[in-house]
Amino acid sequence: MYICFYLPSGAGGLAAQHALGLIRGELKQWSDRHQVPYKTKVHRYTLRVILEREQDYTHFEISWNPSMRLPRYELVEPGEIPPEKLTSSP
């Protein structure tokens, strides 16, 4: 499982870089406050956050309260098609 933040596109990637910096800062504060280690990976216009223990995802959902409005996120289960891979048919 991982947490998937959706980064904005446009402006030559500047909007995504700005949002990425804000999310990383909020994640660091959350991690320090709750003593939950994490890893991140940027994939296209998403930031994937991987937590070590399964119960940490529930803790994240309950306690994530960033100080500013950030891009939306969702939890992605293993084996699920990541939302960024889904395409609509005509």
N, C-alpha and C positions, 0 to 999 in steps of 0.2 A: 504494500500500500504506500501511497505517497500523497502529498498535498500539492495541488497544481494551481499556481497563480497565473492568471492570464494577463500578459503584458500588452500595453497598447501598441498598435502599429502606426506607422506614419512618421513624418518629420525626419526621414532618413535614419530612423532608429534612435533618435534623441529622446523621444517620449518613453520608449522602452527602457533605455538606460537610466533615465531619471526615476521611473517607477521601480526599477530593479534596485537602485540605491536606497530608496525609501523602504521597500520591503525588507531588504537585508538589514537595515538599521533596526526596524521594528522586530524582526526575527531575533536579532542578537539580544535586544532588551528582554524579549519574552523568554528566550533560552536562559539568560542569566538569572532572571527573576524566578523561574520555575525549575531551574537546574535540569533542563532537558537538552541533551546534545542532539545535533542535527547535521545533515549534509545537504548541500544544494547542487542542482545541475540545471543549467539553462539549455532548453531545447526549443529552437525556433523562437516563437514569441510566448513561451511559458517558462516559469520557474518551478522546478520540481523540488520539493522539500521532503527529505527522507528522515524519519525519526527511528531511533534504535528499537524501541519497544512498542508493541501493538497498543497497549493502554495509553501511550503518550498521544495517540491521535485523538482519543476521546478527551484527554486533558486539554489538548490544543483547541478542540471545538468549543469546550466550555470556557476556557480562559483567554482565548485570542480576542483582544480588545485594543487594536492599534490606536494611537493618539491622533491619527488622521485618516481620511478616506483613502483606501488603497484599492487596487484592482481586485475583482472578485476571485474567489478560489473555490475549489471543491476537492473532496477526497476521491482518489482513484484506486480501485481495487486491482490486485494482480489479475491478469488475464482479461481485464476489461479493455475495450478499445479506447485509447486515450482520446479525449474530446477533440484535440487538435487534428486527429487523423480522420475524424468523421467528415464526410462530405455529403451534401444533399444532392439528390438526383433531380434532373430537370423535369 
